[in-house]
Amino acid sequence: MPGESRQPRTPPARISSKRVPGGLFSLTASVGSRQFITIAVLVFVALGLAWWIVTKAGWVTPLFLPPPGKVMARLQELAVSGKLLDDMLISIYRISLGFLISTAFALPIGILIGSYRAWEAMIEPLVDFIRYMPVVAFVPLTILWTGTGDAQKFLIIFIGTFFQQVLLVMDNVKSVPRDFINLGRTLQMPESRILTRIILPSAMPGIWDSMRISLGWAWTWLVVAELVAATSGLGYRITTAQRFFQTDTIFGYLLLLGVLGLATDQAMKWGSRKLFRYLRQSR
């Protein structure tokens, strides 16, 4: 208004552009894909360099820790002869089929007991009872039941992962907020539709992560089965190398198992990003 003195406007407060204390190691720091890969590669390079230094300096006898060059040369020799590829393919076949069988049984049972208390009362205590039995103790029994063929490997993978998967899937289903289910009932949705349209979509990201964790256990039990009773596979080759003190072969196959495990784990993570994009979009 005329004659009224105007007060100077206070400039808006600026958002501080200071970096969060701690940089990359801050709780709220974000790491891009390139940074993530760079850090991961540097860790492997550092470990490889430390391995080379230890063996080059002679701090450890080569019988116990062969140098990296010798291990790589041995792997190349096995690759040229065809043994490496044969062992790798048979092990991949065994773990793929064994894990698929285990998951095919574990998923519906886990979803069932996670959704209905009556089924949980019937199945969950029995699953808990069996899962505490050591899988290694079943190895001689599975040899008696099925022999030393692939069926025995499938059975060991099944015993080692099925019961754990059932309980993990059950917990994933139980973690679905009760309000989601009540919303479906408010909309007068039938029980089957609540299960398929509300519970499963909400629980599937957690179920997928549970499958990824179980796949790591499957690799362990596969090697255990091949170490004890097999005529082929990565575990069998490790056992054979042990008899002749071929530690370069043992280390080579251990590295190969690590690479295969890392590859499958990263493939599962990639699948999670592709299948559950709606999670990222909702954040």
N, C-alpha and C positions, 0 to 999 in steps of 0.2 A: 504494500500500500504506500501512497505518497507520504513522504516525511518519516517513514519508518526505516530505522537503521537496519541494514542487512548484516547478519552475522556471517562471517566467512565459513564456508563449508569445510568440514573436516575431511581430509582425503581418506578414502577407504583404506582399511588396514591391508597391507600386503601379506600374502601368504609366504611364510618363510621358505626360502629355497635351499635351506641348508640340508646337507645330506644326513641321512639317518646315521647315528653313531654305530660304528661297527662295519659299515660298508656291506660287502657281500655276506658277511657273517652275522648281519642283523636279523632279528626275528621276522621283520617285515620286508626284508630285501627280496627283490625279484631277480631271478637269474634267467637270462634268455637262452634259447636253444644252443646258439654258438658258444656262449660262455660255459654252459653245462658240458657240452662235448669237449671243449678245450680243457676244462678242469679234469674231467674223467680221463682223457688221454694222457695228460701230464702225470696223473697218479700212476697209471700203468707204466709209463716211461720211467718214472722215478724208481718204481719197484724193480723193473728190469735192469736199470743201471746199478742198483744196489746189489742185485743178484750177480751181475757181471763183476763188480768190484770184489765181492766176497770170494768168488771162485778164482779170479785173476790173482788176488793176493795170496791165495793158498791157505786161507783161514779155515777152510772146511775141506776135508778129503773128498775128491771127486766121486768116490764110491757112495758117499752120503748126499752130496749135492753136486751133480755134474754141471759144467758151465753151460750157459745158454746156447752157445754155438754148437756144442756136441748134441744137445737135445734137439735143436732144429735140424741138424744133419741127420739124426736118427729118424725124425719124422719124415724128412724128405725121402730117405731110403725106403721107409715103409710105404710111403705114398707111391713111389715109382713101382714097387713090387705089387701094388694093388691091395695089400693087406689092410692098410689104413682105411681105404674107402669101404672095403667089405665089412670091417668091424664097425665102422660108423653107421653104415646103412642098416645093418641088422639091429643095432642098438636103437636107432631112431624108430625103426619099425616096431620094435617091442614096446618102447615107452609110449609111442603114439597110440597103438591099439589098446595097451593095458590101461592107459590113463583115460581114454575115451570110454572104455567099458566101466571103469570105476565111476566116472562122472555121470554117465547115463543112468546109473542106479542111485547115486548119491543125491543128485539134484531133486528129483521128485520126492524122495523120502525126506530130505531136509526141508523142502517147502511144505510138505504135509505136516510134519511135526512142529514146524515153526508157526503154522497157521491154526492148528487145532490142538487144544490142550489134551483131549482124550487120546489122540494119536501120540502125542509127546509122552504121556504116561506109559503107553504100551511099548514104545520103541526106544526112547532116549536113555533109560537106565541100562538096557541091554547093550546099546552102542557104547556107553561109557564103560561098561564091564569089559567088553572085548578090546576096546582101544588101548587099555592099559596093559594088555598082554604084549610082550616084546615081539616085534615082527621077526627078528632074527631067529627066535625059537620056532617059528613056523617053517623055516627053510627046510630042515630035514623031513618034516611032515609033508610038505608040498612035493618033495622029491618022491616020497612013497606014494602019494596020491596020484601024481600026474607024470612022474618021470623027470627027465632033465631037458625036455623040449621047451618050446616057446610057451606052452600052456603054463608051465611052472613059473616062468617069468611074469606072465600076465597075472597069475594068482598072487604072487608076492607084491606086485605093484598095487593090486586091488586091496589086499589086506593092509598095506601100508598107507593108503590114501583114502579109501572109502569111508572109514569110520570118522576120520578127521574132517573130511569134506561134509559129511552129514551134519555134524555139530556146527561147523562154520556157517553153512547155509542156513541152518535153523536160527542161529544168532542174527544173521543178516535179515531174515524175514521178520524176526521179532523186533528189530530196530526200526521198522516202519512206524512212524508216529500214529498213535491211536486215533488222533483227530482225522487223519486221512480216511481211515476205515469208517469212523462215525459219519463222515461226510457222505460216503457212499450209501450208508444206510438211510441217511436223511433224504437222499435222492431216490430211495426205494430201489436201489440196485440189488439184483439177486447175489447170493453168496459167491457163485462162480464168477460173476462179472467183477465183483469187488476184488477177487483174487487175481484175475487176469488183467484188469485195467488199472488197479490201484496198487496192490501189494507187490506184484512182480515187477512192474516198471520202477517202483521205488527201491526195491531190494536188489535189482540186477547189477548195478555198479559194484555193490559190496560183494555179491556172489561172484562176479567176474574176478575181483581181486582175490577172493578166497581160492578160486580155481588156479590163479597164477601162483599163489603160495604153495598149493598142493602139488603143482607141477614140479616145483623144486624138490619136494620130498620124493616124487616119483623117480627122478633121476638118481637119487640116493639109493632107493630100494632096488632099482634096476641093476646098478653096479654091484650091490650086495648079492643079488641073485646070480649074476654072471661070475662073480668071484668064486662062488661056492660050487656051482654046478652048471657048466656051459662048455661048449666047444667052439664058440665064436663070440664076438662082441668085444666092447671096450674093456669090460671087467675081466673077461677071460684073458685078454692080451696082457693085462696088468699082472694077473696071477702067474702066467707063463714067464713073464719077465722077472718076476720075483724069484723064481726057482733058479735062474741063471745070473742073479745079481745085476740085471740090466737096468740100472736106475735111470739111465737116460730115456729108455722106453717108458718107464713108469711115470717120470716127470712129464714126458711128452704127451702121454695119454691123459694125465691129470689136467694139463693145460688145455687139451682138446675138449675134455668134459666141461671145463670152465667156460670155454668159448661157446660150446653148444648150449649150455645152461643160460649164459648171458643172452644169447641170440633168441632163445625161446621166451625169456623173460621180457626182453625188449619188444618182441612181437606181440606179447599179451598186452603190454602197456600201449602199444600203437593201436591194437584192436579196441582197447578201452576208450581211447581218444576218439576213434571213429564211430563206435557204437553209441557212446553216451555224450554226444556233443551238446545235448540240451542242458547238461549239468554246467558246462562252461558258459553257455548263453544266459543261464539264469543267475549267474554270479555277477 
